[in-house]
Amino acid sequence: MKNLKKLNRKELQTLQGAGPATCTGCPKNTTYGNNPGDAPCEAFQMLPDRCKMCVIVDMSCMSGGVS
């Protein structure tokens, strides 16, 4: 098994998408997906990239999937 380094709080804040400052102005308490009560995937696609990291999104909205 590969040894992983534990990151301290300061290092975690430097990661892209970390910290509350990057989510300022982004929608809160909104889930994007195809389920009842979710905002549509089209609305997720129109979000700025910085906000896409701050919201909850269903995998059905992701283009290209994950690797």
C-alpha positions as CSV (number, residue, x, y, z in Angstrom):
1,M,0.0,0.0,0.0
2,K,1.2,3.5,-0.9
3,N,2.1,5.8,2.1
4,L,0.0,8.9,2.0
5,K,1.0,12.1,3.6
6,K,-1.5,13.7,6.0
7,L,-2.2,17.3,5.1
8,N,-2.5,19.9,7.7
9,R,-5.3,22.5,7.7
10,K,-3.2,25.1,6.0
11,E,-2.2,22.7,3.2
12,L,-5.8,21.7,2.7
13,Q,-6.9,25.3,2.2
14,T,-4.5,25.7,-0.7
15,L,-6.1,22.9,-2.7
16,Q,-8.2,24.1,-5.6
17,G,-11.9,24.2,-4.5
18,A,-11.1,24.2,-0.8
19,G,-12.1,27.0,1.6
20,P,-15.3,29.0,1.8
21,A,-13.8,32.0,-0.1
22,T,-13.9,30.2,-3.5
23,C,-17.7,29.5,-3.1
24,T,-18.7,33.1,-2.5
25,G,-21.6,34.0,-4.8
26,C,-22.3,30.4,-5.7
27,P,-25.7,28.7,-5.1
28,K,-26.2,27.2,-1.7
29,N,-28.5,24.3,-0.7
30,T,-29.1,23.4,-4.4
31,T,-28.7,19.9,-5.8
32,Y,-28.4,19.4,-9.5
33,G,-29.6,16.2,-11.2
34,N,-32.6,14.4,-12.7
35,N,-34.4,13.6,-9.5
36,P,-37.6,15.2,-8.3
37,G,-36.8,18.5,-6.5
38,D,-33.3,18.8,-8.1
39,A,-32.3,21.8,-10.3
40,P,-31.8,20.6,-13.9
41,C,-28.4,19.5,-15.2
42,E,-28.5,22.3,-17.8
43,A,-28.4,24.8,-14.9
44,F,-25.3,23.0,-13.5
45,Q,-23.6,23.2,-16.9
46,M,-24.1,27.0,-16.9
47,L,-22.4,27.5,-13.6
48,P,-18.9,29.1,-13.6
49,D,-16.2,26.5,-13.1
50,R,-15.4,27.8,-9.6
51,C,-19.0,27.2,-8.5
52,K,-19.2,23.7,-10.0
53,M,-16.8,22.6,-7.2
54,C,-19.1,24.0,-4.5
55,V,-22.4,22.3,-5.3
56,I,-23.9,18.8,-5.0
57,V,-24.4,17.3,-8.4
58,D,-25.7,13.9,-9.6
59,M,-23.3,11.8,-11.8
60,S,-25.9,12.0,-14.6
61,C,-25.1,15.7,-15.0
62,M,-21.3,15.1,-15.5
63,S,-20.1,14.9,-19.1
64,G,-17.5,12.3,-19.8
65,G,-17.9,10.6,-16.5
66,V,-15.0,10.1,-14.1
67,S,-11.8,8.1,-14.4
